[in-house]
Amino acid sequence: MSKNRHPLIALLLALPLALSACAGGGNSGSQDAYAPQPQTLQIYSSQHVNVTKALAEGFTAKTGIKTQVRDGEDASMGHMIVKEGDASPADVFLTENSPAMTVVERAGRLAPVQPATLAQAREGLAPSSGLWTPIAARSTVLVYNKDKISEADLPKSMMDLADPKWAGKWGAAPGGADFQAIVAGMLAERGEQQTRSWLEALTKNAKVYNNNIATMKAVNAGEVPVGIMYHYYWYRDQAGDKQGSANTALHFFGGGDPGAFVSLSAGGVLASSDMPEQAQQFLAYVTGPEGQRVMVDSGSMEYAIGKGVPSDPALPPLDSLQAPAVDASRLNSDDVISLMTDVGIL
């Protein structure tokens, strides 16, 4: 019997997260518990709500397939899917950062993505496993206060921030999935010893903030001269009132540096999906020209990953970032959390 025919089981499993139903006849608004609607594609998403909503609505308008979105956070949602197992109502999982997807991948919960869908992504972005696909990308950057530090005095590498001379002079949000994805890239590319040493230095050198936006605002206010974050927060603020970034600029490390890490937002189809064909259709739409344009037009300022689809013109080209070559299938959020806990960050 279909999992969508057991709303009570889904309800009991889902109490911690709220529902946001999108498109094609689904109920709108939030509820205290998640009740999957029958014959409706269930999208578990830790991507930005406005992006997921736009993609779901665009897909329904194109195909007539109803969708329902359950919002959550990267790590908690990935582990919840694993815990739900075959009983999970989820058909599709979308993440902000790919380490949340690899949690589900390592648990054997994903179906292979159709080759034609994987082929829609730019060369070198799809994971070697073929079990999920990138849907968007975001670059690690150094945001700096132009009045507090000159470009010539910026660190040459993100690894340089471990030097005692940077004590109290940089900020980050190590408790967030974004920063933990950056560390996952470092761990995969530089290994456990170098990553541990860098994290140990972070506990002494960095000022800790709640999230990327708070980090950017702290740099803008001159609390610290530089901060580590993702690019799109700055570009979104610059496209708006600039209240959080007026005094700042971005530095892209390049050269394969860990500070040039490009994190992929991921999309996967659950092996236990009741609607596998429609789930594959959704991923094909998201990574295809229409879905990628929807993502770009959403104003998220993330990079488009689809071949031939331009990102917002304000962004430096994705292929100019010189990101480190890291197989996204190797990124392990559990190892990162364990390491960060061991050194006393979490």
Buried (B, 14 or more C-beta within 10 A) or exposed (E): EEBBEBBEBBBEBBEEBBBBBBBBEBEEEEEEBBBBBEEBBBBBBBBBEEBBBBBBBBBBEEBEBBBBBBBBBBBBBBBBBBEBEEEBBBBBBBBBBBBBBBBBBBBEBBBBBBEEBBEBBBEEBBBEBBBBBBBBBBBBBBBBBBEBBEEEEBBEEBBBBBEEEBEEBBBBBBBBBBBBBBBBBBBBBBEEEBBBBBBBBBEEBBBBBEBBBBBBBBBBEEBBBBBBBBBBBBBBBBEEEEEBBEBBBBBBBBEBBBBBBBBBBBBBBBBBBBBBEBBBBBBBBBBBBBBBBBBBEBBBBBBBBBBEBBBBEEBBEBEEBBBBEBEBBBBBBBBBBEBBEEBEBE
